[in-house]
Amino acid sequence: MQKNKILMAVATAVGVALPTFTILAQQDDEEPPEMGVFLTSVGQGNGGDLGGLTGADAHCQQLASNAGVGHRTWHAYLSTQGPHAVNAHDRIGEGPWANANGLVMATGVENLHYDNSNFNWTFMLDENGNQFASRIDGDPDFTEHDVLTGTQIDGTAFPPGNDMTCSNWTSSSEGSARVGHADRYSFTTPGSPWNSSHGTPGCTQENLVSVGGAGLFYCFAID
């Protein structure tokens, strides 16, 4: 007789429990869910100029294809500003989304934001199933936890005015990008939002690196 197995993900890092509440019920003989979300293993190397949303989506699609899930359609979790503003949470499908190891990170948009998902250093993996560099993994002087989003904490776009999207992801010089902390840490303090923590001092690659980033962003399967 098959037994139901209840898997509850409880993230711990350096002895501190991070908020994570997704519970996944799975049959013993079921295949794990297909990957539906990842953090890019590499950026595009051109600061905040991602080639707009189209270029960012293409980067997601290529990395997904390299990882064997190119048959799915992938979008970057990015917002834009202005008259035709796009909300990041409107362009990523309906979920659920699992990481490369088959752990459900969120079951839908309604529990994706705030503290209701498994987005943290332990479970936020790249497309190859690897963790990203974070101060909490042992090196207090190096991190790449800043993730480009251009997004408010609820997944919506910022109003026009102060640039939060490096000119809608077309600038590698002036402007600023709103970033989240993929490890949910601000230095050694837990609880920082995964999608909206602070702005960058500019849009060059050097600007992103100077505050703990590498031009990485989140990719979601929309189908």
C-alpha positions in Angstrom: 0.0 0.0 0.0 1.3 3.4 -0.9 1.9 5.8 1.9 1.4 9.5 1.7 4.6 11.4 2.6 4.3 14.8 4.1 7.3 17.0 3.4 7.5 20.3 5.2 10.4 22.5 4.3 12.0 24.2 7.2 14.9 26.4 6.2 17.8 26.9 8.7 21.0 28.7 8.1 23.6 29.5 10.7 21.2 28.4 13.4 18.4 30.8 12.4 15.1 29.6 11.1 13.8 31.5 8.1 10.1 31.9 7.4 9.0 29.1 5.1 5.6 27.5 5.2 5.0 25.5 2.0 3.9 21.9 2.7 4.0 19.4 -0.1 2.0 16.1 0.0 3.5 13.6 -2.3 3.0 9.9 -3.0 6.1 7.7 -2.5 6.3 6.7 -6.1 5.4 10.1 -7.6 8.0 12.0 -9.7 9.0 15.3 -8.1 7.4 18.4 -9.7 9.2 19.8 -12.7 11.3 22.8 -12.1 9.2 26.0 -12.4 11.4 28.7 -10.8 15.1 29.4 -10.6 17.6 32.1 -9.9 19.8 32.7 -13.0 23.2 31.1 -12.5 24.8 34.0 -14.4 23.7 37.5 -15.4 24.1 39.1 -18.8 27.1 41.1 -17.7 25.8 44.5 -18.8 24.5 45.9 -15.6 20.9 46.9 -15.6 20.6 46.6 -19.4 18.9 43.3 -19.9 17.6 44.1 -23.3 14.2 45.0 -21.8 11.8 42.4 -20.7 12.2 40.6 -24.0 16.0 40.2 -23.5 15.5 39.1 -19.9 12.9 36.5 -20.9 15.2 35.2 -23.6 18.0 34.8 -21.0 15.7 32.8 -18.8 14.6 30.6 -21.8 18.2 29.9 -22.8 19.3 28.9 -19.3 16.2 26.8 -18.9 16.9 25.1 -22.2 20.5 24.4 -21.1 19.1 22.8 -18.0 16.7 20.5 -19.9 13.4 22.4 -19.3 13.4 24.6 -22.4 10.0 23.0 -23.5 8.4 25.3 -20.9 7.9 29.1 -21.4 10.0 31.2 -19.1 9.6 34.8 -18.0 11.8 37.0 -15.8 10.3 38.3 -12.5 10.7 42.0 -13.4 8.5 45.0 -13.3 8.6 48.1 -15.5 7.6 51.7 -14.9 5.7 54.4 -16.8 2.5 54.6 -18.8 2.7 51.0 -19.8 4.0 49.6 -16.5 4.2 45.9 -16.1 3.8 44.2 -12.7 6.2 41.3 -12.1 3.5 39.2 -10.5 1.3 39.5 -13.6 3.8 37.9 -16.0 4.9 34.7 -14.2 1.9 32.4 -14.6 -0.2 30.9 -11.9 2.0 28.3 -10.3 2.8 26.1 -8.5 6.5 26.6 -8.9 9.1 24.0 -7.8 12.9 24.5 -7.6 15.4 22.3 -9.4 15.2 19.7 -6.6 11.4 19.4 -6.9 10.5 21.4 -3.7 7.4 23.6 -4.2 8.5 27.2 -3.6 5.0 28.6 -3.8 1.7 27.2 -4.9 0.5 30.4 -6.5 0.8 34.2 -6.7 -1.4 34.6 -3.6 1.3 33.0 -1.4 4.4 33.9 -3.3 5.0 37.3 -1.6 5.9 38.5 1.9 6.9 35.6 4.1 4.7 32.9 2.5 7.1 31.2 0.3 10.3 29.1 0.4 12.4 31.8 -1.1 15.6 31.8 0.9 19.3 30.7 0.6 18.6 27.1 1.3 16.0 26.5 -1.4 16.4 29.3 -3.9 18.5 27.4 -6.4 19.8 28.2 -9.9 18.7 26.2 -13.0 21.3 23.6 -12.3 20.3 23.1 -8.7 23.2 25.1 -7.2 23.1 27.7 -4.4 24.3 31.2 -5.0 27.0 33.0 -3.0 25.8 34.5 0.3 27.5 35.8 3.4 25.6 33.2 5.4 27.5 30.4 3.6 30.8 31.2 5.4 32.3 34.2 3.7 31.2 37.4 5.4 32.8 39.6 2.8 31.3 38.2 -0.4 27.7 37.8 -1.6 25.7 37.8 -4.8 22.3 37.8 -3.1 21.0 41.0 -4.7 18.5 40.0 -7.4 17.1 42.5 -9.9 13.3 42.9 -9.7 12.3 46.6 -10.0 9.4 45.6 -7.9 7.5 46.5 -4.7 7.2 43.9 -2.0 3.7 42.8 -3.3 5.0 42.2 -6.8 3.7 45.4 -8.4 5.5 48.1 -10.3 6.7 51.3 -8.7 4.9 54.5 -9.7 6.6 56.8 -12.3 9.3 59.1 -10.9 12.4 57.7 -9.3 13.9 55.1 -11.5 13.7 51.6 -10.0 14.2 49.6 -13.2 17.3 51.0 -14.9 15.1 52.6 -17.5 13.0 49.5 -17.8 16.0 47.3 -18.1 17.7 49.2 -20.9 20.3 51.2 -19.0 23.9 50.2 -18.0 24.8 53.6 -16.8 22.5 56.0 -15.0 19.5 55.1 -12.9 18.9 52.5 -10.3 17.4 49.1 -9.9 15.3 47.8 -7.0 16.7 44.5 -5.8 15.6 41.7 -3.5 17.8 39.5 -1.2 17.5 35.9 -2.4 18.9 34.7 0.9 16.4 36.8 2.9 19.4 38.3 4.8 20.6 41.9 5.2 24.2 41.4 6.2 23.7 38.9 9.2 20.1 39.9 10.0 17.3 37.6 8.7 14.0 38.8 7.3 15.0 40.9 4.3 12.4 40.6 1.5 13.4 38.3 -1.4 12.0 40.7 -4.0 12.3 44.3 -2.7 15.1 45.2 -0.3 17.0 48.3 -1.6 18.1 50.3 -4.7 21.4 50.1 -6.4 23.7 53.2 -6.7 23.6 53.0 -10.5 23.1 50.6 -13.4 26.6 49.7 -14.4 27.8 46.2 -13.7 30.2 47.6 -11.2 27.4 49.4 -9.4 25.5 46.1 -9.0 28.6 44.3 -7.8 29.4 47.0 -5.3 26.3 46.3 -3.2 26.3 42.6 -3.4 24.9 41.6 -6.8 25.9 40.1 -10.1 22.9 41.1 -12.3 21.0 37.9 -11.5 17.2 37.6 -11.6 14.4 35.2 -11.0 12.9 33.1 -13.8 9.4 31.5 -13.6 7.7 29.0 -15.9 4.4 30.5 -17.0 2.8 27.2 -18.3 
